[in-house]
């Protein structure tokens, strides 16, 4: 990723330190994502494809287009966004949801459940959440008002997520009981695919959202999953986000973050449940 690009490859487009500094500043200001200096060749490789697609002769002209054209601004951000995910990633989080949170909600006779998958990528995380909810009777019968808000900065991955169709090659990552409960195998020309059932898809609300921008949803959340997202942000932005998540949670709501992430100065505002799970103190 960080190895220098060969001179013969870079000669087509000059990508100077000034150009890279522009990209770093733009992504930090617009999205909160920090691009380290070692990412320069990765950034070059991704943006070259943008230049070729738009027919721009150089990076100066392309950046001018990004400033003026909102569609290209979105494409620019999409090109530099990393999307790595899988079903039941960090499985202990979903075991906690199944065996701790859901029983607590059921015991409290909660009729309204709101969960946020922040940085949902291509949808594996929110569909995992939905499969667990469905497998424990939370999406059946229409007696409960359950909704999963799934957001991401990248509009392209949201299109995949909204469709809810995946390669059968990854089906083995889903426990058999949840696979049977929540997904259907394709037939005919789609026999190598599987799709989330309507029950799961009906619980979803996919939206494009920049975590550093405004959050239009005013409702509080019973659980927020924001895992392996903040690692791309600078420390001050991470702390700012944790505080915003705290305000967005209901009293007793749970924040799930990635295994290499922490809550820093907000530790006194949460009960540490272990395994990067934190309950908002009431």
N, C-alpha and C positions, 0 to 999 in steps of 0.2 A: 504493500500500500504506500509506503513512504520512500521507496527507492526512486532515484532520479529518473526522469524521463529522458530518453536518448535525444541527442542533438538533432538527429535526422527527423525525429517525430515532432519535436517542438519547433522546428524551423518554419512550419506552416503558419503558426500563430505565436506571436510574441506574448508571453505571459510573465510579466515582470513582477518584482516585489511589490510595486505600487498596485498592480492589478490584484494580487493576492490580498494585500491589506484592505482593499476595497471590499472584497468578498468577505473577509473576516469581520469587518465592521458592519456590513450589511446584515449578515446572519446574526450577529450579536444583537444589533439594534432591533431587528424585525422579529426574531424568533427566540433569542436568548441562547442559541446554540453557539458554543465556543469551538472554533476550528484551530487546532494547534498548528504550529509552523510545519510540523512533519506531515501534515495533510495536504501540502501544496500540490504534489504530483497527482494525488487522488482528485482534488478539486479541478485541476487542469483537465484530467481525463474525462471527467463528467461534463464539464462545461464546453469542451470542444464539440461534443455531440450537439449541444444547444446551438453553437455557432453554425454548424453544418446544417442543422434543421432549419434555422431561420435565414440562412444565406448571408450572415454577417461576415464581413471581411476581417474584422479584428475585434479584440475584447473591448476596446473603447466604444465602438459602435454598438456592440451587444449590450454593454452596461447602460448606455443611453436608452436603449429600447426597454430594458428592465425598469428603468426609472419612470418611463412614460406609459408603458403598456401593462395593465393589471394582469392580463392573462399570461404574459411572459414572465411577470414577477412571480406568479404562482408556479409556472414551469421551472423557473430558476431555483426556487426553494425546494420543489419536488426533487430536482436533480441532485441536490446536496443533502437530502434527508436520508438517513440510514434506517432501514426497516428490517429488523431481524426478530422473528417471533416463531412460536410453534404452539400447538395445542398442549395444554396441561404443563406448560413451562413453569418450573418451580412448584411442583405438585403439592407441596405441603400447604401452600396458600389455599388451594382448592379443597384440600382435606379439612382445613380449618373452617372454610365456608360451609362444607357439607356437615361436619360433625359438631361444630360449635355455634356458628352464627345462625344458620337456618333453624336449629332447635330452639335457640334463644328467641328468634323472631316468632316461631310458632307458639312457644310457651307464652309470650307476651301478647299473642293474638293480634299481631300487627296485620293490618289490611292493606297497607301501602308500603312498598319497598322500592327504593331508588338506589341504583348502583351506577357508578361512573367508571368506565374504562378509558383513562386518559392516555392517549398515545396508543390507540388500538391497532395501528398498522393494518394488515390485511384481514383482520377480524378473528384470528384464532383465539385471542384472549377473551373477548366478549362472548363468543360462541361457547367457549369452555365454561364460562360463568353461567350462561343460559342452560347448558346441558346439565350442569350440577343442580341448578334450581329446578329444572324439569324432572330430573331423576329423583328429587326429594319432594315432589308434589307441589311445588311452588308456582308452576305455570299451568296447571290443569284446572278445569272447571270454571274459570273466570271469576272465582270468588275473591281473588286477591288482585290488587292493582300493583303489578310488578313491571318495572321498566328499567332497561339498561341503556344508559347514554354512552355511546361509543364515539370518541372524537380522535381526530388526527390532523396534523398540519398538512399532510400530503393528500391531495385530492385523488391521485391515481390509485393509491392503496385503498382509499375509501370506496372506490368503485368496485374493487374486488371484494371487499368486506360486505358491502351491501348486497352483492349477488349471493354470497354464502356458499360458493362452490369451490371444491378443492380436489387436488390430485389424490387418488386412492393410495398412492405411495406413502402418504403421511397418516393414514387411518390407524396404523398400529400404535401411534402415540396416544390414542384415546382409549381409555379403559372400555372393555367390551360392553359393560352394562350401559355406560353413557353413550357409546356409539350406537347401540340399538335404540336407545331412548330418543336420541336427538338428531340422527342423521339417516339419510336414505342413499343407497347405492344407485348409481346411474345405470341406465339400460341402453342397449344398442350402441350408437356412436358415442354415448356418454358412459360406457361401461367402465372406463378408467377414472371416473370422477365420483365424488359423493357430495351431497348437498345437505345443508342444515334444514331440518323440517320447519314447516310453517309455524309451529308452536314456538320455536326458538326465534325465528325471524320476526314474528309479530311482537316479541318483547323488546326488540332493538329500535334504537333511534340513532342513526349515524349522522354525524355532522362534522364539517370542517371547522377546526378550532385551533387558533394559535394560543398556546398556554400563556404566552407573555402578553397577550392582548386582553380584550374584554371577554368576560364569561357571561353570555346572555342568559344562561339558565340560573334562575334565582332560587330554585328549590334546593333544600339541603339533601345530603346523600347519607345513606346508611352504610355504604362502603365505597371507597375509592381505590381503584387499582391504578397506580402510576409507577410501573416497574421498568427499570432499565431505560428510563427516559432522561432523568435528571443528570445522569453521568455525562451528558453532552453539554451541560450548562456549567457556567462558572459558579463558584461557591455562593456568592451573594444572591444570584438568581435562584439557586437551589433553596436557600433559606426563605426567600421571598415566596416561593411556590409552596413550601411546606406550611407557611403561615396562612396562605390563601386556602389551601386544602383544609386546614384546621377550621377555618371559618365556614367552609362549605359542608363540613360534616355535621350530622346530628349529634347531640350529646350521646356518647357511647358508641358512635360510629367508628369504623375501623379503616385505617389507611394501610395499604399494601404497597411496599416499594421494593426495588431490586436488591439482590443479595450484596451488591457492592455500594449501596447507597445508605445514607443515614439522615437523621432529622436534626442533628446539630443542636442549635440553641433552643429549639422548640421541645427539647426532651421533657421539660417540666410540665408541658401541656398535654402530654400523652402518657398512657400506661404502656410500657414495653411488653408485648405479648411473646416476644422471641421470634426468631426467623423472619426478621424485617416486617413485622406486623405491629401496628400501634393503634391503641384505642384512645379516642378523644376523652379526656377527663371531663366529668360532668361538674 
